[in-house]
Amino acid sequence: MNAKLLFKIVFIIVMLFLLVLIGLNNKQAVSFVLPPLFTRPVHQPAAIMYFAFFAVGILTGAVLTVGVGKKGGGGGKTSGGK
């Protein structure tokens, strides 16, 4: 297991722990207004709103990183052919 993968796993565990803490301590309702998408304010507990924003961020990161990776070397040109 390389260090980059280990760092990612630890980071996700810490983020999930923060989600649990936020869910336990933020139960008051908040309103979210986004006029282009919602005609009325959305009233949800603060923890649910945080989780929703976190999920949108994770999905955005996943979409942005799709297809990123090492490309295999094909039959490239060789120098000094006969």
C-alpha positions in Angstrom: 0.0 0.0 0.0 1.5 3.3 -1.0 1.5 6.5 1.1 -0.9 8.3 -1.2 -3.6 5.7 -0.8 -3.1 5.5 2.9 -3.4 9.3 3.2 -6.7 9.2 1.2 -8.1 6.5 3.4 -7.2 8.4 6.6 -8.6 11.7 5.1 -12.0 10.0 4.3 -12.2 8.5 7.8 -11.5 11.9 9.4 -14.2 13.5 7.2 -16.7 10.9 8.1 -15.9 11.4 11.8 -16.5 15.1 11.3 -19.9 14.3 9.7 -20.9 12.2 12.7 -19.8 15.0 15.1 -21.7 17.6 13.1 -24.8 15.4 13.1 -24.7 14.9 16.8 -24.2 18.6 17.7 -26.2 20.6 15.0 -29.9 19.7 15.2 -31.3 23.2 14.7 -33.1 23.9 11.4 -31.6 26.2 8.8 -33.0 27.5 5.6 -31.3 27.2 2.2 -32.2 29.5 -0.6 -31.1 29.0 -4.2 -33.5 30.9 -6.4 -32.6 29.4 -9.8 -33.2 25.9 -8.6 -35.6 26.1 -5.7 -38.7 28.4 -5.6 -39.1 28.1 -1.9 -36.5 27.9 0.9 -35.5 24.4 2.0 -35.6 24.0 5.8 -33.5 21.1 7.1 -31.4 20.4 10.1 -27.9 21.8 9.8 -26.3 18.4 9.8 -28.3 17.2 6.9 -27.4 20.3 4.9 -23.7 19.8 5.7 -24.0 16.2 4.6 -25.6 17.2 1.3 -22.9 19.8 0.6 -20.2 17.2 1.4 -21.9 14.7 -0.9 -22.0 17.3 -3.7 -18.3 18.0 -3.2 -17.4 14.3 -3.3 -19.4 13.8 -6.5 -17.9 16.8 -8.1 -14.4 15.6 -7.3 -15.3 12.1 -8.6 -16.5 13.6 -11.9 -13.5 15.8 -12.3 -11.1 12.9 -11.7 -12.8 10.3 -14.0 -10.4 9.2 -16.7 -7.3 10.6 -15.1 -4.5 8.1 -14.9 -1.5 6.7 -16.6 -1.9 6.0 -20.2 -0.2 2.9 -21.6 2.6 3.4 -24.0 1.7 2.2 -27.5 3.9 1.3 -30.4 5.8 4.6 -30.4 8.3 5.7 -32.9 11.8 4.4 -32.6 14.8 6.5 -33.4 17.6 5.5 -35.8 15.7 3.0 -37.9 17.2 1.3 -41.0 
